[in-house]
Amino acid sequence: MIHTPIRLIALDLDGTLIDHEQKFSPRVMRAIAQAQEHGIAVTLATGRSPLATRSFAEALNINVPLICYQGGLIAESDGRVLHRIALDHNLAAQVITLAQSRGWHVNLYQDGLLYLTEFRHPVEFYEGLLHPSAQLVPDLYVLLDHDPDKVLIVADGNGDEIYAEMHARFDAQMQIVRSHKLFIEANPLGVDKGTGLAWLAAHLGMPQSQVMAVGDQDNDTPMVAWAGLGVAMGNGSVSCKAAADWIAPPISKDGAAVAIERFALGQL
């Protein structure tokens, strides 16, 4: 397989670069640093907010704009927003109404923060996977005087049923995506990591053929499919692997680092 030189690498976080301990392995950090030393731009592509992504970017010395909210928002590492597509507040209200009628654990991302009406898990769960400072409010609807970023449902063992109902109800109006075994998201229609990566590549003047994307879940599939070189992790979903040009070893074997070493650094 022959590819043009890689100039931009987009990396998913959870399941690709970090495991449940939320830490990067030494090999992953070394591969990313070497890519940057070779002049290759490296970014993170995640469902997290810019604030929740910033600490990971800082740990990797990333100064390229970050792809957040599944591609709905692209921001500089200092938080300055370059590109944003918001979720219509009326649609967000419909998701919240459905979630509350079903007793689902609903979370609202608005103005860079995470809001919810109750904690059903330890605070560390939210801080580690969703946002560093989740805000408790009595009513989510009062926040919808303008368009939010997205709505997220935390599933407690019924993720398949929640995804199926969300998909059936809202698929023509919103981008419904399973971003984690526990998370089902409602994002703006037409927004995904692929559209976000395409926007960033154009912004940076990088041709599609020189972009590499690495991910593991269904929400990573669009960017893996769009990139000139799409890589799925060995622990990835069926959809992500089907869209990939190459399947890396799993995260337990530093698959993202292996992909960077092989295709970006030429270390076969």
Buried (B, 14 or more C-beta within 10 A) or exposed (E): EEBEEBBBBBBBBBBBBBBEEBEBBEBBBBBBEBBBEEEBBBBBBBBBBBBBBBEBBEEBEBBBBBBBBBBBBBBEBEEEEEBBBBBBBEBBBBBBEBBBEEEBBBBBBBEBBBBBBEEEEEEEBBBBBBBBEBEEEEEBBEBBEEBBBBBBBBBEEBBEEBBEBBBEBBEEBBBBBBBBEBBBBBBBBEBBBBBBBBBBBEEBEBEBEBBBBBBBBBBBBBBBBBBBBBBBBBBBBEBBBEBBBBBBBBBEBBBBBBBBBBBBBEEE
